[in-house]
Amino acid sequence: MPQIGRFEIKEKLGSGSQGSVYRCIDSELRRSVAIKLLDRVMPGATSILDSLLSEARTISQIQHPNIVAIFDVGNERKRPYLVFEFVEGELLSDRLRQGAPSLQEALDIITGILSGIDQVHRKGIVHRDLKPANIILNREGTPKVMDFGIARLLGGAVNPDVELTGTPRYMAPEYIDQGTVSPQADVFALGAILFELLTGKVAFDARDQPTLLKHIRDLAVANPSSFNPEVSEQLDGIVQKALEKEPGSRFADAGEMLGAIVGYRKGVDELTGQATKGTVDFLLRRMQHKSDFPVLAESIRTLNRLTASDDKGMDHLAGIIIRDFALASKILKVVNSAYYSRFAGRIGTISRAIVVLGIQTIRSIAASLIFFEHLHNKTQAIKLKNEIAAAIFSATLARQAAEDAGLEHVEEGFLCGMLHTLGKILVTYYLNDESEEIQRLVRTESLPQEQAERRVLGMSFQEMGIAIAEQWNFPASITRGMVKVDPAAPGDLLDKDVKLRLIANFSNEATRIIGEAEDGGEQQIRQLLKRFRRGLAISERRFDSMLEEARAEFVELSGSLTAKAANDPFMRRLSRPAHPDTAPVTQAGNGGSGHLEEITTTLALEPLKRPVGEDPIAEITPDDPAINAEIVLAEGMQEVTDMLLDDTTNIIQVFNVVLETIYRALAFNRVVLCLQDRNNQEIQAKLGFGSDIDNFIAGFHFSRQYSTDVFHAALKNGVDLAISNTGDPKIRDDLPPWYTKISNAGSFLIFPLVMKQRPLGLIYADHPQPDGIVLTAKQLNLIKTLRNQLILAFRSRM
């Protein structure tokens, strides 16, 4: 295993102008760190180690939540390196590529950055390379400033830089001209970062570096409000002051700029008279008093913290969903319904569902089930059920419209369509008196709907929904898509946010027409298509096919909601075929000479029928653990068998399905797969599910060299072991120290993976209580079969 000093290199995280960054494991403390190894060609690299050490000592004294801590410095073959805290999250530069965040999020981010750099400046340090790529947002969205590799300590006379060091786009004019190093140079970079946060555009740009540097020295920056109408004149002034050409005209340091931002935010709250904020706070307090809200909010926040594009996001999503027994079961029931099984086939695990349908689709299904299951089960009010049904239907129709518009991420359309009326739904559910008063004003005083909302709430339903969606950490692309739009003047049609707004508005208006019109609203739909023609250009024929797809998905997602509102006309209209008098047909046969055969449409209120011999995926309940376990294990076995016959299956997908099957079936605390690592001669945990799983996996590794403990005994002899009580004195001596350090399990199982008498690794499963693992002979045999399928997967890929 390659090393930097005592640190084992695990992966390369990136590289920059001064060197490369690696994720490493500290061999002594067994924790992940990030190491920046400076390039050998960096000017003066062989002579700056003492300076780096001095700066690192100073920066290490800064204990601040917005600063990535420095742990150590060293020298690897005359190449200096710095050891940092490892933060798992997203670079601000990557976040900005998705577009500008909401104004609230932008201000939260810059406030955190300024708070951290304020402490740096107070210590007499200048960062010198502040830019979005040197700021990481952790899983909670907290910004952390990193990479102090070229920071400077100020003290006494400060010599200017002879050679410019840093990133040109964020260099201050005086640094470009004279190499002057000062806190005001950091302020200039902070002003450029704030400009990007507010507009989604860089403050300075050019085709080449000399022109870029000239623009920084000579050209004024446009006000952010010219790109973002939500930006106020006062906020424009803060950006312009930070980007003044003369350092003396800027904020003196990050602390002064922080004070300006804090003052601005306080003033905004005062100017709005607290009406809007007070309404949102009141709603949040009311929601907190309902037993469903804390679980609901935390579940949705957790989903929204996940990275939506990488393998780690997939693992985390599967782990989060399967911890919720009921949610996992509902999702599997939905993905195996008539609508989704057309694309996916039979699926028995969340891991497989994510692979087949994609992480975005499963997130959308999970978010809709979490939200609507929590609300509609708590009330019998048909009005609320209709609002929820409309939101689900709008989401399915919006997904079809997003596909038609060619959006890269169609699930964003789904979420924008679903959340478009979030404010109205929450007010109806949690503030029923206020909801009734709004309707009274509309009905008896003929007030326009939005005017009535503002009179009662101090804000519109739309603003309320966006505020709550932001509280739930929905990304800015979604909250911007929830905004109302005029289809006659929507804005730049190449802008994804504009497209999402059009889709969400269109799908919700179409849903209202379909649900409320006795005749299906065909004439009104034609008018709607005409109004949105400029932005969406959907033909009537295309709309009919979109509608059928949306209805099919709606039936599956709405579930018990549909059945409970069976007698409601609104629900029936959403569920019925688009043209009830004309049975849809399909063409069969070859060469276009086939025959037409009638297809019967399954109504929403009728149970779906499956082909003979095809059993549905069981909606498992904890009532009969033994039977349930065998159902889950058998389904998992069948799914792995199908995957092994598919040459395109990734072996990691097989691993995930096997582990999830065992974990879900028997309610283990943790299930982990460990494999041998030939590079460092260790058996290491690679992936798993369960409690605190990331930390557990990080600590679960041991040498392949034999020692007298239960893990080596299982591997050497190729036998399955059951440890019923880890506290038994006869057992304690056989548990290795590394294991007792990371585990408080009361009992556990070991299933070794051995091929041709050569150990490959093992499956580990534990329970928090002594004697907590009780298996029937059939369950044990099923687990062993799954273990053997893993070995088969290894053999087939070798």
FIBAGU-139219 format. One line per 5 residues: number of its first residue (from 1); their letters; for each residue y, z negated, x negated of C-alpha. Coordinates in steps of 0.05 Angstrom, whole numbers, always signed. Last residue first. Layout:
<rs>
NUM> A> Y:Z:X | ...
</rs>
This chain:
<rs>
798> MRSRF> -285:+240:+247 | -254:+247:+317 | -320:+246:+354 | -345:+186:+315 | -283:+144:+327
793> ALILQ> -285:+160:+402 | -358:+141:+403 | -341:+74:+372 | -291:+63:+427 | -343:+83:+478
788> NRLTK> -389:+30:+449 | -336:-23:+462 | -330:+2:+534 | -405:-4:+540 | -403:-74:+512
783> ILNLQ> -351:-93:+564 | -395:-65:+619 | -455:-104:+593 | -415:-169:+593 | -391:-157:+664
778> KATLV> -463:-145:+687 | -489:-208:+653 | -434:-248:+687 | -377:-273:+645 | -343:-341:+642
773> IGDPQ> -285:-348:+593 | -244:-411:+603 | -293:-457:+568 | -233:-485:+531 | -168:-461:+563
768> PHDAY> -117:-409:+538 | -166:-351:+542 | -180:-300:+488 | -202:-228:+474 | -213:-196:+406
763> ILGLP> -241:-126:+396 | -265:-112:+326 | -257:-68:+264 | -293:-8:+233 | -352:-45:+203
758> RQKMV> -403:+0:+169 | -475:-7:+191 | -475:+65:+215 | -415:+50:+260 | -395:-22:+274
753> LPFIL> -340:-45:+321 | -346:-121:+328 | -337:-154:+396 | -305:-223:+387 | -293:-270:+446
748> FSGAN> -245:-328:+453 | -235:-399:+477 | -179:-451:+478 | -128:-405:+449 | -71:-436:+410
743> SIKTY> -66:-378:+361 | -21:-359:+303 | -33:-413:+251 | -104:-427:+274 | -120:-354:+257
738> WPPLD> -90:-353:+187 | -126:-418:+172 | -196:-388:+186 | -237:-417:+243 | -307:-438:+219
733> DRIKP> -285:-510:+205 | -259:-517:+276 | -325:-497:+308 | -367:-559:+296 | -306:-603:+310
728> DGTNS> -299:-570:+379 | -226:-553:+391 | -238:-478:+392 | -282:-487:+453 | -325:-430:+481
723> IALDV> -326:-386:+420 | -366:-325:+442 | -392:-278:+387 | -417:-207:+391 | -462:-189:+332
718> GNKLA> -453:-136:+277 | -479:-184:+224 | -423:-173:+174 | -369:-163:+227 | -387:-223:+270
713> AHFVD> -395:-268:+209 | -329:-244:+180 | -293:-263:+244 | -329:-330:+252 | -312:-356:+184
708> TSYQR> -348:-362:+117 | -311:-313:+73 | -324:-239:+59 | -271:-195:+29 | -243:-152:+85
703> SFHFG> -180:-194:+82 | -147:-218:+146 | -97:-194:+196 | -70:-223:+262 | +1:-247:+247
698> AIFND> +39:-185:+270 | -8:-176:+329 | +9:-245:+355 | +83:-233:+347 | +80:-169:+387
693> IDSGF> +32:-198:+439 | +74:-257:+462 | +24:-263:+520 | -19:-203:+535 | -38:-132:+515
688> GLKAQ> -61:-102:+449 | -47:-58:+390 | -62:-52:+315 | -90:-119:+293 | -108:-114:+220
683> IEQNN> -173:-119:+180 | -152:-116:+108 | -167:-77:+44 | -94:-60:+32 | -99:+16:+35
678> RDQLC> -165:+17:+72 | -137:-15:+134 | -194:-38:+179 | -182:-39:+253 | -164:-94:+302
673> LVVRN> -158:-83:+378 | -127:-141:+417 | -137:-172:+485 | -93:-232:+503 | -91:-285:+558
668> FALAR> -152:-254:+591 | -149:-239:+665 | -220:-211:+668 | -210:-140:+693 | -138:-129:+673
663> YITEL> -148:-145:+600 | -214:-108:+593 | -187:-45:+626 | -121:-50:+587 | -159:-53:+521
658> VVNFV> -203:+7:+538 | -145:+49:+565 | -101:+34:+505 | -154:+51:+453 | -170:+117:+489
653> QIINT> -96:+135:+488 | -95:+120:+413 | -153:+169:+404 | -108:+225:+431 | -141:+267:+484
648> TDDLL> -135:+342:+474 | -210:+353:+465 | -224:+325:+535 | -296:+301:+541 | -276:+234:+511
643> MDTVE> -222:+227:+564 | -271:+235:+621 | -316:+181:+592 | -256:+136:+581 | -238:+143:+655
638> QMGEA> -309:+128:+677 | -311:+65:+635 | -244:+42:+662 | -268:+51:+733 | -330:+10:+718
633> LVIEA> -290:-45:+685 | -240:-48:+743 | -295:-51:+796 | -335:-102:+756 | -275:-147:+749
628> NIAPD> -259:-142:+823 | -329:-163:+842 | -327:-224:+797 | -255:-242:+812 | -263:-244:+888
623> DPTIE> -195:-260:+919 | -153:-236:+860 | -137:-170:+894 | -152:-100:+868 | -127:-40:+905
618> AIPDE> -189:+1:+890 | -180:+71:+864 | -205:+113:+922 | -278:+134:+925 | -295:+207:+920
613> GVPRK> -364:+220:+951 | -337:+259:+1010 | -268:+286:+996 | -211:+239:+1011 | -175:+225:+1077
608> LPELA> -105:+197:+1079 | -93:+146:+1135 | -49:+171:+1191 | +23:+146:+1199 | +53:+196:+1151
603> LTTTI> +22:+255:+1186 | -29:+296:+1148 | -13:+370:+1156 | -72:+413:+1174 | -78:+474:+1131
598> EELHG> -97:+540:+1165 | -132:+594:+1126 | -105:+662:+1108 | -154:+711:+1077 | -157:+740:+1008
593> SGGNG> -138:+810:+985 | -87:+788:+933 | -133:+804:+875 | -176:+743:+887 | -185:+695:+945
588> AQTVP> -139:+646:+980 | -70:+649:+1010 | -40:+586:+1040 | -12:+571:+1108 | +36:+521:+1138
583> ATDPH> +29:+509:+1213 | +90:+531:+1251 | +112:+488:+1310 | +124:+426:+1268 | +172:+462:+1221
578> APRSL> +195:+411:+1168 | +133:+369:+1178 | +143:+298:+1204 | +154:+237:+1160 | +230:+233:+1157
573> RRMFP> +234:+245:+1232 | +182:+191:+1246 | +222:+141:+1204 | +286:+154:+1243 | +249:+151:+1310
568> DNAAK> +222:+81:+1297 | +154:+66:+1327 | +117:+69:+1261 | +165:+22:+1226 | +111:-24:+1198
563> ATLSG> +68:+36:+1178 | +124:+70:+1139 | +141:+6:+1101 | +68:-4:+1086 | +68:+55:+1039
558> SLEVF> +137:+84:+1026 | +115:+114:+960 | +57:+156:+986 | +92:+182:+1049 | +155:+197:+1008
553> EARAE> +116:+239:+958 | +91:+285:+1013 | +159:+287:+1047 | +193:+306:+981 | +145:+363:+969
548> ELMSD> +155:+389:+1040 | +231:+383:+1034 | +232:+421:+968 | +193:+478:+1001 | +243:+480:+1059
543> FRRES> +302:+476:+1011 | +277:+537:+973 | +275:+576:+1037 | +345:+554:+1057 | +372:+573:+988
538> IALGR> +396:+520:+939 | +458:+538:+899 | +470:+469:+868 | +543:+464:+847 | +578:+520:+884
533> RFRKL> +529:+520:+943 | +540:+446:+959 | +581:+460:+1021 | +537:+519:+1042 | +473:+477:+1034
528> LQRIQ> +505:+424:+1079 | +524:+476:+1131 | +453:+502:+1132 | +428:+430:+1137 | +473:+419:+1197
523> QEGGD> +443:+480:+1232 | +372:+457:+1217 | +384:+386:+1239 | +310:+371:+1253 | +322:+379:+1328
518> EAEGI> +331:+305:+1343 | +378:+296:+1284 | +383:+225:+1254 | +331:+225:+1199 | +340:+297:+1177
513> IRTAE> +416:+292:+1176 | +416:+226:+1139 | +366:+252:+1088 | +408:+314:+1075 | +469:+271:+1061
508> NSFNA> +429:+227:+1013 | +399:+287:+976 | +466:+322:+969 | +503:+260:+943 | +449:+245:+892
503> ILRLK> +443:+318:+869 | +518:+328:+863 | +526:+263:+825 | +469:+283:+778 | +501:+351:+764
498> VDKDL> +569:+319:+749 | +535:+270:+700 | +498:+329:+666 | +565:+364:+651 | +555:+439:+654
493> LDGPA> +583:+438:+725 | +649:+412:+700 | +683:+380:+759 | +657:+371:+830 | +713:+406:+868
488> APDVK> +682:+433:+932 | +622:+387:+926 | +669:+326:+928 | +633:+271:+891 | +612:+199:+904
483> VMGRT> +591:+160:+842 | +517:+141:+834 | +509:+191:+776 | +556:+150:+733 | +510:+90:+744
478> ISAPF> +449:+131:+724 | +479:+162:+660 | +506:+93:+643 | +437:+64:+637 | +412:+14:+689
473> NWQEA> +421:-54:+658 | +410:-94:+722 | +482:-119:+721 | +504:-46:+714 | +464:-30:+777
468> IAIGM> +499:-89:+811 | +568:-61:+795 | +547:+9:+815 | +522:-15:+882 | +586:-54:+897
463> EQFSM> +629:+5:+878 | +591:+50:+926 | +592:-2:+982 | +668:-1:+975 | +711:-58:+950
458> GLVRR> +752:-117:+977 | +692:-136:+1019 | +718:-137:+1091 | +779:-92:+1086 | +747:-49:+1031
453> EAQEQ> +685:-35:+1073 | +728:-18:+1134 | +768:+31:+1093 | +703:+62:+1067 | +677:+73:+1138
448> PLSET> +741:+101:+1168 | +770:+52:+1219 | +758:+70:+1292 | +777:+0:+1315 | +715:-13:+1358
443> RVLRQ> +659:+23:+1321 | +685:+26:+1249 | +712:-45:+1252 | +648:-70:+1285 | +605:-36:+1231
438> IEESE> +644:-72:+1177 | +637:-139:+1214 | +561:-130:+1219 | +556:-118:+1144 | +599:-180:+1130
433> DNLYY> +553:-222:+1173 | +490:-192:+1140 | +511:-208:+1069 | +444:-210:+1033 | +404:-154:+1066
428> TVLIK> +458:-108:+1094 | +502:-121:+1033 | +444:-104:+987 | +427:-40:+1025 | +499:-16:+1027
423> GLTHL> +509:-28:+953 | +444:+8:+935 | +464:+70:+975 | +463:+119:+916 | +407:+79:+882
418> MGCLF> +349:+122:+905 | +383:+189:+893 | +408:+167:+825 | +338:+142:+807 | +303:+206:+827
413> GEEVH> +356:+250:+793 | +346:+210:+729 | +272:+224:+739 | +286:+298:+731 | +300:+288:+656
408> ELGAD> +315:+358:+627 | +352:+381:+688 | +333:+451:+711 | +373:+450:+775 | +310:+462:+817
403> EAAQR> +276:+404:+781 | +336:+359:+796 | +334:+382:+869 | +261:+363:+874 | +275:+295:+843
398> ALTAS> +333:+286:+891 | +287:+298:+951 | +241:+243:+927 | +299:+195:+915 | +331:+212:+982
393> FIAAA> +265:+194:+1016 | +262:+127:+982 | +335:+112:+998 | +327:+134:+1070 | +266:+89:+1078
388> IENKL> +306:+30:+1050 | +363:+43:+1098 | +314:+52:+1156 | +280:-13:+1139 | +348:-47:+1138
383> KIAQT> +364:-23:+1208 | +294:-42:+1232 | +307:-115:+1216 | +239:-148:+1206 | +257:-180:+1140
378> KNHLH> +226:-204:+1076 | +174:-150:+1063 | +228:-97:+1061 | +265:-128:+1003 | +217:-145:+948
373> EFFIL> +173:-84:+962 | +236:-40:+958 | +259:-61:+890 | +193:-69:+853 | +162:-7:+885
368> SAAIS> +223:+36:+869 | +228:+11:+798 | +154:+20:+785 | +153:+91:+813 | +214:+110:+772
363> RITQI> +185:+78:+709 | +119:+115:+721 | +156:+181:+726 | +197:+169:+664 | +137:+147:+622
358> GLVVI> +99:+211:+636 | +49:+231:+690 | -13:+238:+646 | +3:+190:+589 | +36:+138:+633
353> ARSIT> -21:+141:+684 | -71:+132:+627 | -39:+68:+604 | -32:+44:+676 | -107:+49:+685
348> GIRGA> -155:+80:+736 | -131:+152:+743 | -164:+207:+783 | -131:+275:+777 | -59:+278:+751
343> FRSYY> -20:+334:+781 | -53:+341:+850 | -69:+266:+845 | +6:+252:+853 | +13:+275:+925
338> ASNVV> -56:+257:+952 | -52:+186:+926 | -82:+166:+859 | -13:+154:+829 | +6:+111:+889
333> KLIKS> -56:+67:+888 | -49:+58:+813 | +23:+36:+823 | +4:-13:+877 | -50:-45:+833
328> ALAFD> -3:-52:+774 | +50:-83:+818 | +2:-134:+848 | -24:-159:+781 | +43:-162:+746
323> RIIIG> +23:-169:+673 | -3:-97:+680 | +68:-71:+688 | +98:-104:+626 | +43:-84:+579
318> ALHDM> +42:-12:+604 | +118:-7:+595 | +114:-38:+525 | +60:+10:+502 | +98:+70:+529
313> GKDDS> +164:+47:+498 | +128:+40:+431 | +104:+112:+438 | +175:+138:+442 | +219:+169:+496
308> ATLRN> +242:+119:+548 | +260:+60:+505 | +251:-1:+549 | +309:-44:+568 | +312:-13:+638
303> LTRIS> +242:-37:+656 | +260:-108:+634 | +324:-107:+675 | +284:-84:+736 | +233:-141:+728
298> EALVP> +288:-192:+715 | +327:-172:+777 | +267:-173:+825 | +239:-238:+798 | +306:-273:+803
293> FDSKH> +320:-240:+871 | +258:-256:+912 | +271:-330:+922 | +338:-318:+955 | +391:-366:+930
288> QMRRL> +404:-320:+870 | +422:-264:+918 | +476:-305:+950 | +505:-322:+882 | +502:-248:+862
283> LFDVT> +538:-228:+926 | +593:-279:+914 | +601:-255:+842 | +607:-183:+866 | +658:-203:+918
278> GKTAQ> +698:-245:+869 | +699:-190:+818 | +728:-143:+869 | +780:-191:+895 | +797:-224:+828
273> GTLED> +869:-203:+838 | +855:-135:+806 | +913:-148:+760 | +884:-215:+737 | +816:-185:+719
268> VGKRY> +851:-128:+682 | +894:-177:+645 | +833:-215:+619 | +803:-151:+595 | +867:-130:+559
263> GVIAG> +875:-199:+527 | +803:-196:+501 | +815:-126:+473 | +881:-147:+440 | +850:-210:+411
258> LMEGA> +793:-168:+382 | +844:-123:+348 | +876:-184:+316 | +808:-210:+293 | +787:-142:+266
253> DAFRS> +845:-142:+217 | +920:-131:+211 | +922:-87:+273 | +954:-22:+253 | +1026:-6:+236
248> GPEKE> +1020:-33:+165 | +961:+14:+153 | +1005:+75:+165 | +966:+131:+199 | +958:+91:+263
243> LAKQV> +887:+93:+290 | +881:+20:+311 | +948:+25:+347 | +927:+88:+383 | +862:+55:+408
238> IGDLQ> +899:-6:+433 | +953:+37:+466 | +901:+78:+504 | +873:+12:+529 | +941:-6:+557
233> ESVEP> +949:+63:+589 | +884:+53:+626 | +816:+87:+614 | +780:+104:+679 | +808:+175:+675
228> NFSSP> +763:+191:+615 | +781:+251:+572 | +857:+248:+576 | +849:+173:+582 | +824:+170:+510
223> NAVAL> +895:+189:+487 | +895:+247:+440 | +891:+231:+365 | +949:+249:+320 | +938:+298:+263
218> DRIHK> +960:+290:+190 | +915:+246:+149 | +853:+248:+193 | +862:+323:+204 | +867:+334:+129
213> LLTPQ> +802:+296:+118 | +767:+339:+169 | +794:+403:+138 | +768:+383:+70 | +700:+363:+101
208> DRADF> +686:+428:+138 | +685:+454:+210 | +729:+399:+237 | +726:+335:+279 | +766:+271:+287
203> AVKGT> +763:+222:+345 | +690:+238:+362 | +674:+248:+435 | +636:+205:+486 | +704:+185:+513
198> LLEFL> +710:+110:+515 | +655:+93:+465 | +678:+150:+419 | +751:+124:+418 | +725:+53:+405
193> IAGLA> +687:+79:+344 | +750:+114:+318 | +790:+50:+328 | +736:+11:+290 | +742:+60:+232
188> FVDAQ> +817:+48:+229 | +806:-27:+233 | +759:-23:+173 | +815:+10:+133 | +862:-45:+158
183> PSVTG> +814:-97:+127 | +833:-67:+59 | +809:-18:+6 | +859:+34:-18 | +827:+96:-48
178> QDIYE> +896:+128:-54 | +897:+189:-8 | +831:+184:+30 | +835:+108:+31 | +906:+111:+57
173> PAMYR> +885:+159:+112 | +828:+114:+137 | +756:+139:+130 | +714:+143:+194 | +698:+218:+193
168> PTGTL> +689:+217:+117 | +631:+167:+115 | +633:+119:+56 | +651:+120:-18 | +712:+156:-47
163> EVDPN> +714:+157:-123 | +770:+120:-159 | +768:+64:-109 | +831:+22:-110 | +833:-42:-151
158> VAGGL> +843:-106:-112 | +887:-158:-145 | +868:-228:-125 | +806:-231:-81 | +774:-181:-35
153> LRAIG> +698:-174:-34 | +676:-103:-21 | +621:-75:+23 | +580:-16:-3 | +511:-40:+18
148> FDMVK> +537:-78:+79 | +489:-38:+122 | +489:-71:+190 | +533:-89:+249 | +495:-117:+309
143> PTGER> +511:-96:+380 | +477:-134:+437 | +443:-88:+486 | +388:-138:+503 | +336:-96:+466
138> NLIIN> +381:-94:+404 | +439:-46:+396 | +446:-24:+324 | +511:-9:+288 | +511:+29:+222
133> APKLD> +501:+97:+255 | +560:+83:+300 | +607:+78:+240 | +635:+23:+195 | +627:+41:+122
128> RHVIG> +679:+1:+83 | +653:-68:+104 | +713:-106:+77 | +700:-179:+57 | +749:-236:+51
123> KRHVQ> +706:-286:+89 | +753:-281:+149 | +743:-206:+147 | +668:-214:+157 | +679:-263:+214
118> DIGSL> +725:-214:+249 | +673:-160:+235 | +624:-197:+280 | +673:-208:+338 | +698:-137:+331
113> IGTII> +628:-109:+339 | +613:-154:+400 | +679:-135:+434 | +666:-62:+419 | +599:-65:+454
108> DLAEQ> +623:-104:+515 | +683:-57:+522 | +638:+4:+522 | +590:-28:+571 | +647:-42:+620
103> LSPAG> +676:+27:+613 | +608:+58:+626 | +574:+89:+565 | +597:+156:+538 | +543:+208:+532
98> QRLRD> +469:+208:+513 | +489:+224:+440 | +528:+159:+443 | +463:+118:+447 | +436:+153:+385
93> SLLEG> +499:+136:+346 | +496:+64:+372 | +428:+59:+339 | +374:+34:+386 | +332:-29:+383
88> EVFEF> +286:-71:+340 | +326:-111:+289 | +296:-125:+220 | +339:-176:+182 | +360:-145:+117
83> VLYPR> +334:-140:+46 | +379:-102:-3 | +354:-58:-60 | +377:-40:-130 | +340:+15:-167
78> KRENG> +326:-2:-239 | +251:+0:-227 | +258:-41:-163 | +317:-89:-169 | +329:-144:-118
73> VDFIA> +372:-169:-61 | +355:-220:-8 | +360:-243:+64 | +420:-204:+92 | +433:-218:+166
68> VINPH> +450:-163:+215 | +518:-184:+243 | +534:-190:+317 | +498:-256:+329 | +536:-288:+271
63> QIQSI> +513:-331:+213 | +557:-308:+156 | +533:-345:+94 | +487:-287:+78 | +550:-244:+70
58> TRAES> +573:-285:+11 | +506:-287:-24 | +497:-213:-11 | +565:-199:-43 | +547:-236:-106
53> LLSDL> +478:-204:-110 | +508:-135:-100 | +558:-148:-157 | +502:-171:-203 | +460:-110:-186
48> ISTAG> +518:-62:-197 | +501:-36:-267 | +442:+10:-256 | +471:+39:-193 | +537:+59:-227
43> PMVRD> +543:+123:-188 | +483:+131:-140 | +431:+175:-174 | +376:+122:-172 | +384:+118:-97
38> LLKIA> +392:+50:-65 | +332:+20:-29 | +353:-8:+38 | +301:-57:+62 | +289:-76:+135
33> VSRRL> +247:-139:+146 | +185:-155:+186 | +156:-224:+176 | +95:-248:+138 | +134:-302:+99
28> ESDIC> +100:-288:+32 | +82:-214:+38 | +149:-197:+71 | +130:-138:+113 | +171:-75:+107
23> RYVSG> +210:-27:+150 | +244:+21:+104 | +316:+46:+93 | +334:+101:+44 | +391:+109:-4
18> QSGSG> +466:+115:-15 | +482:+178:+26 | +435:+159:+82 | +361:+153:+98 | +318:+132:+156
13> LKEKI> +266:+84:+183 | +211:+96:+132 | +148:+59:+151 | +104:+1:+131 | +126:-15:+60
8> EFRGI> +98:-81:+34 | +151:-127:+6 | +138:-168:-56 | +181:-121:-98 | +186:-56:-60
3> QPM> +114:-39:-45 | +68:+20:-32 | +0:+0:+0
</rs>
